[in-house]
Amino acid sequence: MKLKARLLDLQAGGRSIAILDDETAGLLGVHSSDRVRITYKKNETIAIVNIAGNFPRNYVGLYEEISRKLGMKTGEDVEVQPAERPEGLSHVQAKIRGERLRENEIEMIVQDVIERHLSDTELASFVTALYIHGINMDEVEALSKAMVETGSTVTFDKGPILDKHSIGGIPGDKVSILIVPIIAAAGWVIPKTSSRAVTSPAGTADRVETLCPVNLTIKEIKEVVKKTNGCIVWGGALELAPADDIFIQVEYPLAIDPLLLPSIMSKKKAMGATHVVIDIPTGRGAKIKTNGEAHALAYDFIDLGKRLGINVQCAVTFGEQPLGYAIGPALEAREALSTIMGKGPVDLREKATSIAGMLFEMVGIENGKQKAEGLLESGKAERKLREIIEAQGGGPTIKPEDIAVGDKKADITTEKEGRVLWINNKSIARVAREAGAPKEKGAGVILKIKLGEHIDKGGVLFEVYAERNTKLEAAIDLANKLQPLRLSKKPEERMLMDQIPTRTIYKKIFTLER
C-alpha cells in the first residue's frame, strides 16, 4: 500500500515506530505492535505499529529514527506492507514457557534486540522469563558472546589488560579514581570504561566528569591509554555490547536484574580485558546481603570469565555503610582527589589498595597490597591520575577545592546521643538524589559520623548540599522522614529495630548499577 510519509519531530529512544490510523491499519491487516515493512526508493526498514484513532488517513507517521534511516522528507510516498514476525520472537516465547535456549537461538534474540525488531512488551516478557525461570551458565555465556559480537570491540597494542568492576549497591564507591592510576603508575594497562548513575547518586563517569571529559571515542581512548596506560571514560558512547543498554532500559522499570553477569562481563570482553577483579559489596543495605550469596555470585563470575577467556577474581567487600564520607559526583571527586593526595578516609584508601593489590598479584607481583600502598604514598599514583586527567582534556593541576559543589547547604542533626548502629545505604542515596545528584553534580551528602562512632545530642549526622533551594528543602524533608542513621547508647538498648506494619510507608528502592 502506498502511503504518504508524515515525519514526526519525535524520537522513540532508538526504537523504530510507525503510526497508522485505524482504517489504514485495518486495510493492511495489522494491529498495534505488529510489524510493517516500509520501503522508500531502494531503502527499507521494519517498524513496529502504533495505532492512533485521530491520525490522518493514507499517511504513515514516522519517528526520527526511521526518517533518518530512510533519508526522506514529509509528504513523500512510501510503500507499507505487513512484515513477518522476527524469528527471535519464537525463541522468546520458548523462554516464557521455561525452555532452555540454545546458542543460535540466543544469538537471534540479541540480533533482533539490536535491530529494534522486538517491541517493549516482548523485551519485557523475555527479561521477566529469565528472572522467573532462571538462566543457566550456558545461556549466560551465549548471551555474553552475542552481546560482544553485536557491538564494538577495542584492542590495545600491549597487554595484559587489567580492569575492575563493582556490581554496585553502596553509595560513595569512588575507588576507580584511585585504582586506575595506581595500576597505570606501575606500568600496567587499565582502560576503565564506566557507567553513569541509573539509580545511585553518582556513577564513576559522573564523578570523573567533574575532573575531565569522559565522552571519548575509541580512537581517543587508545591515544590516552598509549600516553598514560590508563583511562576512566564513559562507556555509553562506545557501543560496547549495545544490547545490554537496551535490556537495562527494561530491567529498571521492572525492578529485576537477571542479566547482571552477561551485562558486566560482555563489556569487559569488548574492552579486551584479560584480568578482572569484580567487587561485590555485601551486607545489610547492599545489593548482596550475605556472604553465602556473595560467594555463589563470585563463583559464577569466575566460571563465566573462564568461558570468555578472562581471568576473574572477586573481592567480597564491606557494604553496610557508604564508602568514605562523600556521596554525590563533585563531593566524591573531591574526596577521591584528596585521598590520592595523601589525605582522605581510611576505608576508601584500604579498599582501593586491596583491590589494586589483587590485580597486581593476578599478574605475578608479590605483596600486591603493599605495592599499591607504596605507589599511593610515594605520590606516583597522584602524578599518574593528573596525567590521565590532562590526556582526557582536563586541568592537571586541579585541587579538591577547585571542584565546585552546591552552595546551598544544611546540617541534619540528632535529637539524642548515642552510637551509630546502622546506616541505611538506600535512604542516604535517596536523600542525595533528592538534593539533585547526579544530574546536578554539586549536589549530595557528606556524612559526619559512621558506624560505631559516638555523637552527642544536637550533633551533626550529615550535611546536605544542593544547587537550588527547592532541592535542598526537599532533601531535608526526606532526610527527616527516612532518618537514615539509627543511634543507641548501647546495642542491647535497641533490640526493636523496626515495626511491621509501620506508621511510615517505605517505598522499596531497586538498585541497578553497572
Residue pairs with C-beta under 8 A, 6 or more apart in sequence:
1 24
1 27
1 28
1 79
1 80
1 81
2 77
2 78
2 79
2 80
3 24
3 58
3 59
3 60
3 77
3 78
3 80
4 58
4 59
4 60
4 75
4 76
4 77
4 78
5 40
5 59
5 60
5 62
5 67
5 72
5 73
5 74
5 75
5 76
5 77
5 78
6 56
6 59
6 60
6 61
6 62
6 74
6 75
7 62
7 64
7 67
7 72
7 73
7 74
8 19
8 61
8 62
8 63
8 64
9 64
10 63
10 64
11 63
11 64
11 65
12 63
12 64
12 65
13 249
14 65
14 116
14 246
15 48
15 63
15 65
15 116
15 120
16 45
16 46
16 47
16 48
16 63
16 65
16 66
16 69
16 116
17 47
17 48
17 49
17 50
17 63
17 65
17 66
18 36
18 38
18 47
18 48
18 49
18 50
18 60
18 61
18 62
18 63
18 66
18 80
19 49
19 50
19 51
19 52
19 55
19 60
19 61
19 62
20 28
20 30
20 36
20 49
20 50
20 51
20 52
20 55
20 60
20 61
20 80
21 51
21 52
21 53
21 54
21 55
21 56
21 57
21 59
22 51
22 53
23 57
24 57
24 58
24 59
24 60
25 31
25 49
25 51
28 36
28 80
28 81
28 82
29 82
30 36
30 49
30 82
31 49
31 51
32 49
32 50
32 51
33 48
33 49
33 119
33 121
34 48
34 49
34 82
35 46
35 47
35 48
35 49
35 82
35 83
35 84
35 85
35 86
35 117
36 46
36 47
36 49
36 80
36 81
36 82
36 83
37 44
37 45
37 46
37 79
37 80
37 81
37 82
37 83
38 44
38 45
38 46
38 47
38 60
38 62
38 66
38 70
38 78
38 79
38 80
39 78
39 79
39 80
39 81
40 70
40 71
40 72
40 76
40 78
40 79
43 69
43 70
43 71
44 70
45 66
45 69
45 70
46 83
46 86
46 115
46 117
47 62
47 66
48 116
48 119
52 61
55 61
60 78
60 80
62 70
62 72
65 116
70 78
72 78
86 108
86 112
86 117
86 118
87 108
87 112
88 105
88 108
88 109
88 110
88 111
88 112
88 113
88 117
88 118
89 112
89 118
89 122
91 101
91 105
91 106
91 108
91 109
92 109
92 118
92 122
92 125
92 126
92 129
94 101
94 105
95 101
95 126
95 129
95 130
95 133
96 125
96 126
96 129
98 129
98 133
100 136
100 138
100 139
101 109
101 139
101 142
102 142
103 138
103 142
103 145
106 139
106 142
106 143
106 146
107 142
107 146
107 149
109 118
109 126
109 146
110 143
110 146
110 147
110 150
110 243
111 146
111 150
112 118
113 123
113 243
113 246
113 247
114 150
114 242
114 243
114 246
118 126
120 250
123 246
123 247
123 250
124 250
124 254
127 247
127 250
127 251
127 254
127 256
127 258
127 259
128 254
128 256
130 258
130 259
131 254
131 256
131 258
135 143
135 258
135 259
137 300
137 303
137 304
137 307
140 261
140 262
140 300
140 304
141 304
141 307
141 308
143 259
143 262
143 266
144 261
144 262
144 265
144 266
144 269
144 304
144 307
144 308
145 266
145 269
145 308
146 243
147 241
147 243
147 244
147 262
147 263
147 266
147 270
148 241
148 266
148 269
148 270
150 241
150 242
150 243
151 239
151 240
151 241
151 242
151 243
151 266
151 270
152 218
152 238
152 239
152 240
152 270
153 240
153 269
153 270
153 271
153 272
154 191
154 218
154 221
154 222
154 238
154 240
154 270
154 271
154 272
155 272
156 189
156 191
156 222
156 225
156 272
157 226
158 189
159 189
159 272
159 274
160 188
160 189
160 274
160 275
160 363
161 189
161 190
161 191
161 271
161 272
161 273
161 274
161 275
162 183
162 188
162 189
162 190
162 273
162 274
162 275
162 276
162 359
162 362
162 363
163 190
163 191
163 192
163 268
163 271
163 273
163 275
163 276
163 277
164 175
164 176
164 179
164 192
164 276
164 277
164 278
164 279
164 355
164 359
165 264
165 268
165 276
165 277
165 278
165 279
166 173
166 175
166 278
166 279
166 280
166 281
166 513
167 260
167 264
167 278
167 279
167 280
167 281
167 287
167 288
167 297
167 513
168 200
168 281
168 287
168 511
168 512
168 513
168 514
169 281
169 286
169 287
169 288
169 319
169 425
169 511
169 513
170 281
170 285
170 286
170 319
170 321
170 322
170 323
170 425
171 200
171 201
171 202
171 322
171 323
171 327
171 425
171 428
171 429
171 432
171 445
172 202
172 322
172 323
172 324
172 325
172 326
172 327
172 332
172 335
173 279
173 281
173 323
174 202
174 204
174 207
174 323
174 324
174 326
174 332
174 333
174 335
174 336
174 348
175 279
175 323
175 348
175 351
175 352
175 355
176 192
176 194
176 204
176 208
176 232
177 204
177 207
177 208
177 211
177 232
177 333
177 336
177 337
177 340
177 385
178 336
178 339
178 340
178 348
178 349
178 352
178 353
178 356
178 376
178 381
178 385
179 190
179 192
179 352
179 355
179 356
179 359
180 190
180 192
180 230
180 231
180 232
180 385
180 388
181 230
181 340
181 381
181 382
181 384
181 385
181 388
182 352
182 353
182 356
182 372
182 375
182 376
182 381
182 384
183 190
183 229
183 230
183 356
183 359
183 360
184 190
184 228
184 229
184 230
184 384
184 388
185 229
185 375
185 380
185 381
185 383
185 384
186 360
186 365
186 371
186 375
187 229
188 229
188 359
188 360
188 363
189 225
189 229
189 230
190 229
190 230
190 359
191 221
191 225
191 230
191 231
191 233
191 271
191 272
192 204
192 230
192 231
192 232
192 233
193 233
193 234
193 235
193 238
193 240
193 267
193 271
194 203
194 204
194 205
194 208
194 214
194 232
194 233
194 234
194 235
195 203
195 204
195 205
195 234
195 235
195 236
195 513
195 514
196 203
196 205
196 206
196 234
196 236
196 438
197 203
197 206
197 437
197 438
197 513
198 248
198 252
198 512
198 513
198 514
199 252
199 429
199 509
199 510
199 511
199 512
199 513
200 429
200 433
200 438
200 511
200 513
201 327
201 328
201 329
201 429
201 432
201 433
201 437
201 438
201 444
201 445
202 327
202 328
202 329
202 332
202 432
202 437
202 438
202 444
203 438
203 513
204 232
205 214
205 232
205 233
205 234
205 235
205 236
206 329
206 438
206 441
207 329
207 332
207 333
207 336
208 214
208 232
208 233
208 333
209 234
209 329
209 441
210 329
210 330
210 333
210 403
210 404
210 441
211 333
211 337
211 389
211 394
211 398
211 403
212 388
212 389
212 390
212 392
212 393
212 394
212 395
213 392
213 393
213 394
214 232
214 233
214 234
214 392
215 233
215 234
215 237
216 224
216 231
216 233
216 234
216 237
216 392
217 237
217 238
218 238
221 231
221 233
221 238
223 391
224 230
224 231
224 233
224 388
224 391
224 392
225 231
227 387
227 391
228 384
228 387
228 388
228 391
229 384
230 384
230 388
231 388
231 391
231 392
232 388
232 392
233 392
235 267
236 245
240 266
240 267
240 270
240 271
241 263
241 266
241 267
241 270
244 259
244 262
244 263
244 266
244 267
244 514
247 259
247 263
248 263
248 512
248 514
251 257
251 258
251 259
251 512
252 510
252 512
255 508
255 510
255 512
257 512
261 300
261 301
261 304
262 304
263 514
264 278
264 301
264 514
265 301
265 304
265 305
265 308
265 310
267 514
268 276
268 308
268 310
269 308
269 309
269 310
273 310
274 309
274 310
274 311
275 310
275 311
275 359
275 362
275 363
276 305
276 310
276 311
276 312
276 313
277 312
277 313
277 314
277 315
277 355
277 358
277 359
277 362
278 298
278 301
278 312
278 313
278 314
278 315
279 314
279 315
279 317
279 355
280 288
280 294
280 297
280 298
280 314
280 315
280 316
280 317
281 287
281 288
281 317
281 318
281 319
282 288
282 289
282 290
282 291
282 293
282 294
282 316
282 317
282 318
282 319
283 289
283 318
283 319
283 320
284 320
284 422
285 319
285 320
285 321
285 422
285 423
285 424
285 425
285 426
286 319
286 320
286 425
287 319
287 511
288 294
288 297
288 319
291 316
294 314
294 316
295 316
297 314
298 314
298 316
301 312
301 314
302 312
302 313
302 314
304 312
305 311
305 312
306 312
311 362
313 358
313 362
315 354
315 355
315 358
317 351
317 354
318 347
319 425
320 422
320 423
320 425
320 451
321 423
321 425
321 450
321 451
322 423
322 425
322 428
322 447
323 347
323 348
323 351
324 332
324 335
324 339
324 344
324 345
324 347
324 348
325 335
325 345
325 446
325 447
325 448
325 450
326 332
326 334
326 335
326 444
326 445
326 446
326 447
327 428
327 429
327 432
327 437
327 444
327 445
327 446
327 447
328 405
328 432
328 435
328 437
328 438
328 441
328 442
328 443
328 444
328 445
328 465
329 437
329 438
329 441
329 442
329 444
330 403
330 404
330 405
330 406
330 441
330 442
330 444
331 405
331 442
331 444
331 445
331 446
331 465
332 444
333 403
334 400
334 401
334 403
334 405
335 344
335 345
335 348
335 400
336 344
336 348
337 385
337 398
337 399
337 400
337 403
338 344
338 400
339 345
339 348
339 349
339 352
340 376
340 381
340 382
340 385
341 382
341 400
342 376
342 377
342 379
342 382
349 376
352 372
352 376
353 369
353 372
353 373
353 376
354 369
354 372
356 368
356 369
356 372
357 367
357 368
357 369
357 370
357 371
357 372
358 368
359 368
360 368
360 371
360 372
361 368
365 371
375 381
376 382
386 396
386 397
386 398
387 396
389 395
389 396
389 398
390 396
395 402
404 441
404 442
405 442
405 444
405 465
406 435
406 436
406 440
406 442
406 443
406 444
406 465
406 466
406 467
406 472
407 442
407 467
408 465
408 466
408 467
408 468
408 469
408 471
408 472
409 463
409 464
409 465
409 466
409 472
410 463
410 464
410 472
410 475
410 476
411 460
411 462
411 463
411 464
412 460
412 461
412 462
412 463
412 464
412 476
412 479
412 480
413 458
413 459
413 460
413 461
414 455
414 457
414 458
414 459
414 461
414 485
414 487
415 457
415 458
416 457
416 487
417 454
417 455
417 456
417 457
417 459
417 487
417 489
418 454
418 455
418 487
418 488
418 489
419 452
419 453
419 454
419 455
419 487
419 488
419 489
419 491
420 449
420 450
420 451
420 452
420 453
420 455
420 485
420 486
420 487
421 451
421 486
421 487
421 488
421 491
421 494
422 451
422 485
422 486
422 497
423 447
423 450
423 451
423 484
423 485
423 486
424 482
424 484
424 485
424 486
426 509
426 511
427 482
427 483
427 484
428 445
428 447
428 462
428 484
429 509
430 478
430 482
430 509
431 445
431 464
431 475
431 478
431 479
431 482
431 484
432 443
432 444
432 445
432 464
432 475
434 471
434 474
434 475
434 478
435 443
435 444
435 445
435 464
435 465
435 466
435 471
435 472
435 474
435 475
436 442
436 443
436 466
436 467
436 468
436 471
436 475
437 443
437 444
440 466
440 467
440 468
440 471
442 465
442 466
442 467
443 465
443 466
443 467
443 471
444 464
444 465
445 462
445 463
445 464
445 465
446 462
446 463
446 465
447 461
447 462
448 459
448 460
448 461
448 462
448 463
449 455
449 459
449 460
449 461
449 462
449 485
455 461
455 487
461 485
462 479
462 484
462 485
464 472
464 475
464 476
464 479
466 472
466 475
481 504
486 494
486 497
488 494
